[in-house]
Amino acid sequence: MSAPGIEMPDVLVTFGTDFPRQRERPLREGYGQSVELPAVIDIVVAIEAGTITATEARELLLRLAGQLYDQWNLREHEQHDDLLAWCVRDGGCPDCEKYGDRFEPHLDALAERWLRYNTPDEYPFTAGRSAGLHETTCPVVRHTMPTEWSRPVGEEYVQQRRLFCHRQNLRYGGTEADFEFELATTTDSGWTVMTIEETRVWEARHMGPKGGRKYRRCRRCAPTP
């Protein structure tokens, strides 16, 4: 850590130990970071000696905080609603840059699932995340799928793409339920809609020593591939 009039090598700075409510501020401005007390005293001594001004000392510490924010990727500790708000304000963010290319393949997958869901004669069986097997026309499946879906366009596309990108990394202390996804993402309900042949392959994979503990058939529709 250095500036005109002061050289302070090997200053110890930590993050995550203290978050004093009395001095809460943005993480990029040092909230949650702690600087060793001897270094702070040396800065005060430098101010008293006139080798650095109080303004310069403040700018030095803020610059250090900003550098460590990026170096330690402290953005991961921000609240997801703040990140979404900043993304809207700035017209983009690192999450959108990192995951944006995944959105079109995601929509392609949703469109394929929607097609399968609406052609149960060709895709008669559906499996859920908990390895439960149903008929595609089962009320359990129908209850959790939307009644209509279309590929988003215009501003709706922009909004859904942003939500999708922020959803990719749920590192903000929230859960998927914290996000208000629009129809395109709620269609991504976790169901796998399959042909008879695909269902038999799926069954073989889930009825082994490990998968068999979770595999079950819906009692309501009693699927029989």
matplotlib code that plots the C-alpha trace (Angstrom):
import matplotlib.pyplot as plt

x = [0.0, 1.6, 0.9, 3.0, 4.5, 3.9, 5.2, 3.6, 4.7, 3.0, -0.1, -2.3, -6.0, -8.7, -12.3, -15.3, -14.4, -16.2, -19.3, -20.0, -23.6, -22.7, -20.4, -22.2, -21.5, -20.9, -18.5, -16.5, -15.9, -14.3, -17.3, -16.2, -12.5, -10.2, -6.8, -4.1, -4.1, -0.3, -0.8, -3.7, -1.5, 1.3, -1.1, -2.2, 1.5, 2.1, -0.9, 0.5, 3.9, 2.4, 3.7, 0.2, -3.1, -6.2, -7.9, -5.0, -5.1, -8.8, -8.3, -5.5, -7.7, -10.6, -8.4, -7.1, -10.6, -11.7, -8.6, -9.3, -13.0, -12.0, -9.0, -11.0, -14.2, -16.2, -19.1, -20.0, -21.0, -23.5, -27.2, -28.9, -31.5, -28.8, -26.9, -30.1, -30.8, -27.3, -27.5, -30.7, -29.1, -25.8, -27.4, -25.3, -23.0, -20.3, -23.0, -24.7, -21.4, -20.4, -23.7, -25.4, -24.3, -26.2, -29.6, -30.4, -29.6, -31.7, -34.7, -34.1, -34.3, -37.5, -39.0, -38.2, -39.7, -42.8, -43.2, -42.8, -45.2, -47.8, -47.4, -48.0, -48.7, -45.0, -43.7, -46.0, -43.8, -42.3, -39.8, -39.2, -36.1, -36.9, -36.7, -40.5, -42.0, -45.4, -47.5, -47.1, -50.9, -50.7, -52.4, -49.3, -47.2, -50.0, -50.3, -46.7, -46.5, -47.8, -50.9, -49.0, -45.5, -43.8, -40.3, -39.7, -39.0, -38.2, -38.0, -39.4, -36.4, -34.0, -35.6, -35.7, -32.1, -31.0, -32.9, -31.5, -27.9, -28.3, -29.9, -26.9, -24.9, -27.0, -24.2, -25.9, -27.4, -30.8, -32.6, -34.2, -37.5, -36.2, -36.2, -39.4, -39.0, -41.2, -43.0, -40.0, -38.1, -41.0, -41.4, -38.0, -39.7, -37.3, -39.5, -37.9, -40.5, -39.6, -40.4, -41.1, -37.5, -36.0, -38.1, -36.8, -33.2, -34.1, -35.6, -32.5, -30.3, -32.5, -33.2, -29.6, -28.3, -28.0, -30.7, -33.2, -33.5, -35.2, -37.0, -40.8, -43.9, -46.7, -49.6, -52.1, -51.3, -49.5, -47.1, -46.2, -43.5]
y = [0.0, 3.2, 6.8, 10.0, 10.7, 7.2, 3.7, 0.8, -2.6, -5.9, -4.3, -7.0, -6.7, -9.3, -9.7, -11.2, -10.8, -7.6, -5.9, -3.0, -1.8, 1.7, 2.1, 0.1, 1.1, -0.6, -3.6, -1.8, 1.0, -1.3, -2.7, -6.1, -5.4, -4.9, -3.2, -3.9, -1.3, -0.5, 0.4, 2.8, 4.4, 4.9, 6.6, 9.0, 9.7, 10.5, 12.9, 14.6, 14.9, 16.5, 13.9, 13.0, 14.8, 13.4, 13.4, 11.5, 9.0, 8.4, 8.0, 5.5, 3.4, 3.5, 2.6, -0.4, -1.4, -1.3, -3.3, -6.0, -6.0, -7.1, -9.2, -11.2, -11.2, -9.8, -9.3, -12.8, -11.5, -8.9, -9.4, -10.7, -8.0, -5.4, -7.1, -7.2, -3.5, -2.6, -4.7, -2.9, 0.5, -0.2, -2.2, -5.3, -7.0, -9.7, -12.4, -11.4, -11.4, -14.8, -16.6, -14.7, -17.2, -20.0, -18.3, -19.2, -22.9, -22.7, -21.4, -24.1, -26.7, -25.1, -25.1, -28.7, -29.6, -27.6, -29.5, -32.8, -31.8, -31.0, -34.2, -36.9, -39.6, -39.4, -38.6, -40.4, -40.4, -37.7, -37.9, -35.3, -34.2, -36.6, -39.6, -40.1, -41.4, -40.2, -40.3, -36.9, -36.4, -37.0, -34.2, -34.0, -33.0, -30.8, -28.9, -27.7, -26.8, -23.5, -23.5, -21.7, -20.8, -18.8, -17.6, -14.2, -11.2, -7.5, -6.2, -9.5, -11.2, -8.7, -9.2, -13.0, -13.2, -11.0, -13.2, -16.4, -15.1, -14.1, -17.4, -19.4, -18.7, -18.7, -17.5, -14.6, -16.3, -16.6, -19.5, -20.1, -19.1, -15.6, -14.9, -13.8, -15.7, -15.1, -17.8, -18.9, -19.9, -21.3, -23.7, -25.0, -27.1, -29.9, -32.4, -34.7, -35.6, -38.8, -41.3, -44.9, -45.9, -43.0, -43.9, -47.5, -46.2, -43.7, -46.6, -48.8, -45.9, -45.3, -48.8, -49.8, -50.2, -46.4, -45.0, -47.6, -46.1, -43.0, -44.4, -44.7, -44.8, -42.3, -44.1, -41.7, -42.4, -45.8, -45.4, -48.6, -48.0]
z = [0.0, -1.1, -2.1, -2.6, 0.8, 2.3, 1.7, 3.7, 2.4, 3.5, 5.2, 6.6, 5.4, 6.1, 5.1, 6.8, 10.5, 11.3, 9.9, 12.3, 11.8, 13.0, 9.9, 7.3, 3.7, 0.3, 0.3, -2.4, 0.1, 2.6, 4.6, 6.0, 5.5, 8.4, 8.3, 10.9, 13.7, 13.4, 9.7, 10.7, 13.3, 10.8, 8.5, 11.3, 12.0, 8.4, 8.4, 11.6, 9.9, 6.9, 4.4, 3.4, 3.7, 5.3, 1.9, 0.4, 3.2, 2.6, -1.1, -0.4, 1.8, -0.6, -3.5, -1.5, -0.6, -4.3, -5.4, -2.8, -3.7, -7.3, -6.3, -3.7, -5.9, -3.0, -5.4, -4.5, -1.0, -2.4, -2.0, -5.2, -5.2, -5.2, -8.0, -10.1, -9.4, -10.4, -13.5, -14.6, -13.8, -15.7, -18.5, -17.7, -15.2, -14.9, -14.5, -17.7, -19.5, -18.1, -18.6, -21.4, -24.1, -22.3, -22.6, -26.2, -25.6, -22.5, -24.6, -27.1, -24.4, -23.1, -26.5, -27.0, -23.6, -24.4, -27.7, -26.0, -23.2, -25.8, -27.8, -25.2, -27.8, -28.9, -25.4, -23.0, -19.9, -17.7, -14.8, -12.1, -10.2, -7.4, -9.8, -9.8, -13.0, -14.3, -17.5, -19.3, -18.9, -15.2, -13.1, -11.0, -14.0, -15.5, -12.2, -12.2, -15.9, -17.3, -19.6, -22.4, -23.3, -26.1, -26.8, -25.2, -27.5, -27.0, -23.4, -22.1, -23.6, -22.0, -18.6, -18.8, -20.0, -17.0, -14.5, -16.1, -15.9, -12.2, -11.5, -12.7, -9.6, -6.5, -4.3, -2.7, 0.3, -1.4, -3.0, -6.3, -4.8, -4.2, -7.9, -9.7, -12.9, -15.8, -17.8, -19.8, -16.8, -14.8, -17.7, -16.6, -13.9, -13.8, -15.7, -18.3, -21.0, -22.8, -25.5, -24.5, -25.5, -23.6, -20.5, -20.5, -20.7, -17.8, -15.8, -16.3, -15.0, -12.0, -10.9, -10.0, -6.4, -6.0, -8.2, -7.1, -3.6, -5.1, -8.1, -7.8, -10.0, -9.5, -7.7, -9.3, -13.0, -12.6, -15.6, -17.4, -20.1]

ax = plt.figure().add_subplot(projection="3d")
ax.plot(x, y, z, "-o")
ax.set_aspect("equal")
plt.show()
